[in-house]
Amino acid sequence: MKEQMSKKDLEILRYVHDDLGKKISKVLSTLLGKNARMSLRNLSVESQPALAKKLKGEYLCAEYSVKEHDAPGMQCMSTKMATLFSQLLMGEEKKEKEQLAEKSIEVCAEALKKTMEAQSAVLEQQLGKKYTFELTDAATAVPADRLKAMGQEKWMLVEYTVGVNGFFEESLYELVSFPVAAAMVEAASGRVSPQGKVGSFAPEELTPRTGARGLKDLSLLLDTPLSLAVELGHSTMNLKEILELGIGSIVELDKLAGEPVDIKVNNKLLAKGEVVVVDESFGVRIVNIVKPNERI
């Protein structure tokens, strides 16, 4: 495993993350319902003390674990960006606030979880190896305090510029554990050409697309397994009532007869539907698709 990064190593990592940012832009655009841009601004290897000087004050810190390497990592956005980002996700009007609300943190964390899932898929296609990013915590904090608790001396600092016209243009920082960054360099060897081709992607293939054609840009995610569930309703019961249930018992739900059922994907509401019978099986007919901002 590498202990130092050469100029060539850093250049390879810049190719990889420049490509990664462009791909995640399309995922962000889908989440936000607006054209979002995410471009690489800078990439370097920094010590923990140097990072403490660069990232001062409080940020929304989203910590993650890279499963295959049992290594930590973190994404940081300013509290201002997090506030505006969450407002856009929830379909609210732009309004800067002094305090980052708990709901805003939850909404941002859910969106970052989805971009991390996409990041894992892009890196696997780029480098031919798995890098599973799993969100472990999201909270406002001073990045240096979080990094100190992680016990890593060196980090790869990736700075992206994330923008949505008329809403915000801010920096998003990603702190990648040095061993993970070194593994990326090793995996990328022979897969990054002098012209900047990364894996199966070439620069000319990364131009922004709009309209229906943009769906093709997410083709690498189409094989991702998702769980789809149809919920007829809910009921809250105490332990005594649960223990008294038996064959023939009736549980009253919180929905009226004939009311649309909820169709959820990965436990997120996607649509409303009505129950139908198909041959001898039950099915559900979609009658309404929820708005994008309501799916977060």
Sequence and secondary structure as in RCSB ss.txt:
>XXXX:A:sequence
MKEQMSKKDLEILRYVHDDLGKKISKVLSTLLGKNARMSLRNLSVESQPALAKKLKGEYLCAEYSVKEHDAPGMQ
CMSTKMATLFSQLLMGEEKKEKEQLAEKSIEVCAEALKKTMEAQSAVLEQQLGKKYTFELTDAATAVPADRLKAM
GQEKWMLVEYTVGVNGFFEESLYELVSFPVAAAMVEAASGRVSPQGKVGSFAPEELTPRTGARGLKDLSLLLDTP
LSLAVELGHSTMNLKEILELGIGSIVELDKLAGEPVDIKVNNKLLAKGEVVVVDESFGVRIVNIVKPNERI
>XXXX:A:secstr
  SS  HHHHHHHHHHHHHHHHHHHHHHHHHHTS EEEEEEEEEEEEHHHHHHHS S EEEEEEEEGGGTEEEEE
EEEHHHHHHHHHHHTT      SS  HHHHHHHHHHHHHHHHHHHHHHHHHHSS   EEEEEEEEE HHHHHHHH
T SEEEEEEEEEEETTTEEEEEEEEEEHHHHHHHHHHHTTTB TT  BTTB GGGGS   GGGGGGGGGGGTT  
  EEEE       HHHHHT  TT     SS TT  EEEEETTEEEEEEEEEEETTEEEEEEEEE  GGG  
